[in-house]
Amino acid sequence: MPRIDNRIRTPEVRLIGPAGEQLGVVATSEALFRARAAGLNLVEISPTARPPVCRITDYGKFRYEQSKKEHANRKNAAAAKVKEVQFRPSVESADYQVKLRRMKEFLLDGSRVKVAISFKGRENAHKELGYELIERILSDIRGIGICEQAAKQMGRIIVLTVMPNAKGIAAARAAAAKEAAAAADGPAKEG
């Protein structure tokens, strides 16, 4: 929480005006006088600087802008999350297609995807089935996803990380838009 107005206790501050102009180093009392004359608040922006940096601004507006910045940072951090899709080496075709479609959705949304293939019982003797499944997955998502971290075995699990390919995603979206336009034009021509 930044200090405002009379809570600023340093003898002098580096002052920034309401329009963002540098006003230099002034006494805190002078900065407070200028802020009140403009009908605004004196807000300490950088308390660790020597002398501290203060700005003449509306405190409510300042807090609103800060919350917008924090919200944007959280939103960007959320976009960097890693989604996980789990497979078994003996996955059936329909299940494979469902998981592959979900994985493509994650990649198109810009998320990285962690693919985990877990082995149980006698499946542990056939790790090559897991690596074949990995090759199949990589070939099916070619274009929209690229391997970020190669497949590695961690006990009874083989893990692979895939990240979105920006160029491939743009091409996939363009193709989807073209198909949607063609589908929308198709019924209109028949009628």
C-alpha positions in Angstrom: 0.0 0.0 0.0 1.7 3.2 -1.1 1.9 6.2 1.3 -0.1 9.2 0.4 -0.2 12.9 1.4 0.8 13.5 5.1 2.0 9.9 5.6 5.1 10.6 3.5 7.8 11.3 6.2 10.9 12.0 4.1 12.2 15.6 4.0 12.4 15.7 0.2 11.0 13.7 -2.8 11.5 13.4 -6.5 8.3 14.8 -7.9 6.4 13.7 -11.0 3.6 16.0 -12.1 0.0 15.1 -13.0 0.8 14.8 -16.7 3.8 12.6 -16.0 6.4 15.4 -16.3 9.5 15.4 -14.1 9.5 18.3 -11.6 12.8 17.4 -9.9 13.7 17.0 -6.3 11.6 19.2 -4.0 10.8 19.5 -0.3 7.9 17.2 0.8 5.9 20.3 2.1 6.3 21.9 -1.4 5.1 18.7 -3.1 2.1 18.5 -0.8 1.3 22.2 -1.5 1.4 21.6 -5.3 -0.8 18.5 -5.0 -3.4 20.3 -2.9 -3.3 23.3 -5.3 -4.1 20.9 -8.2 -6.9 19.3 -6.1 -5.1 15.9 -6.2 -3.1 13.6 -3.9 0.7 13.1 -3.4 1.3 9.4 -3.9 4.6 7.7 -3.1 5.3 5.4 -6.1 8.8 4.2 -5.3 9.6 4.3 -1.6 13.0 2.6 -1.9 14.5 5.1 -4.2 16.7 7.9 -2.8 14.9 10.3 -2.6 11.6 8.5 -2.8 9.6 9.1 -6.0 6.2 10.7 -5.6 3.5 11.6 -8.1 0.7 14.1 -8.1 -2.4 12.2 -9.0 -5.9 11.2 -8.0 -5.4 8.4 -5.5 -8.6 6.5 -6.5 -7.5 6.6 -10.1 -4.0 5.4 -9.1 -5.4 2.4 -7.2 -7.7 1.5 -10.1 -4.8 1.5 -12.6 -2.7 -0.6 -10.2 -5.5 -3.2 -9.8 -5.8 -3.3 -13.6 -2.1 -4.0 -14.0 -2.2 -6.7 -11.3 -5.2 -8.3 -13.0 -3.4 -8.3 -16.4 -0.3 -9.9 -14.8 -2.5 -12.6 -13.1 -4.2 -13.2 -16.4 -0.9 -13.6 -18.2 0.4 -15.9 -15.5 -2.7 -18.1 -15.8 -2.2 -18.4 -19.5 1.2 -20.0 -18.8 -0.3 -22.9 -16.9 0.5 -26.4 -17.9 -2.4 -28.7 -18.6 -2.1 -32.5 -18.2 -3.5 -35.3 -20.4 -3.0 -38.9 -19.2 -2.8 -41.9 -21.4 -2.3 -45.6 -20.9 -0.3 -47.6 -23.4 -3.3 -49.8 -24.2 -5.6 -46.8 -24.9 -8.5 -47.6 -27.2 -9.0 -45.6 -30.4 -12.1 -43.7 -29.3 -10.5 -42.7 -26.0 -7.3 -41.7 -27.8 -9.3 -39.4 -30.1 -11.1 -37.7 -27.2 -7.9 -37.1 -25.4 -6.2 -35.9 -28.5 -9.0 -33.5 -29.3 -8.8 -32.1 -25.7 -5.0 -31.8 -26.0 -5.5 -29.8 -29.3 -8.0 -27.5 -27.5 -5.4 -26.8 -24.8 -2.7 -26.0 -27.4 -5.1 -23.7 -29.4 -5.8 -21.9 -26.1 -2.1 -21.2 -25.7 -1.5 -23.6 -22.8 1.4 -26.0 -22.6 0.4 -29.7 -22.3 2.1 -32.4 -20.2 1.5 -35.8 -21.6 1.8 -38.6 -19.1 1.7 -42.3 -20.1 1.3 -44.5 -17.0 2.1 -48.2 -16.9 0.6 -50.8 -14.6 1.4 -54.5 -13.9 2.7 -56.3 -17.0 2.6 -53.2 -19.1 5.9 -52.2 -17.4 7.7 -54.9 -19.4 6.6 -53.1 -22.7 7.8 -49.5 -22.4 8.3 -49.4 -26.1 4.4 -49.2 -26.5 4.6 -46.0 -24.5 7.2 -44.5 -26.8 5.2 -45.6 -29.9 2.2 -43.8 -28.4 4.3 -40.7 -27.9 5.4 -40.8 -31.6 1.8 -41.2 -32.6 0.7 -38.2 -30.5 3.5 -36.0 -31.8 2.6 -36.9 -35.4 -1.1 -36.2 -34.7 -0.5 -32.7 -33.2 2.2 -31.8 -35.7 1.7 -28.2 -36.7 -0.1 -26.9 -33.7 2.3 -28.2 -31.1 6.0 -28.8 -30.8 7.9 -30.9 -28.3 9.3 -28.7 -25.5 10.8 -31.4 -23.4 11.6 -34.8 -24.8 9.9 -37.9 -23.5 11.6 -39.2 -20.4 10.8 -42.1 -18.1 10.1 -41.4 -14.5 9.5 -44.7 -12.8 6.2 -46.1 -14.1 5.4 -43.0 -16.1 6.7 -41.6 -19.3 6.4 -37.8 -19.4 6.5 -35.4 -22.4 5.8 -31.7 -22.5 4.4 -30.0 -25.6 4.1 -26.3 -26.2 1.9 -24.5 -28.7 3.4 -23.6 -32.1 2.3 -20.0 -32.9 2.6 -20.4 -36.7 0.8 -23.7 -36.8 -2.0 -22.4 -34.5 -2.5 -19.4 -36.8 -2.7 -21.7 -39.8 -5.2 -24.0 -38.0 -7.4 -21.1 -37.0 -7.4 -19.8 -40.6 -8.3 -23.2 -41.9 -11.1 -23.5 -39.4 -12.4 -20.1 -40.3 -12.3 -21.0 -44.0 -14.2 -24.3 -43.3 -16.8 -22.4 -41.2 -17.3 -19.9 -44.0 -17.7 -22.7 -46.6 -20.2 -24.4 -44.3 -22.2 -21.2 -43.9 -22.2 -20.6 -47.7 -23.2 -24.2 -48.5 -26.8 -24.3 -47.1 -27.5 -20.8 -48.5 -26.7 -21.9 -52.1 -28.9 -25.0 -51.8 -32.0 -23.0 -50.9 
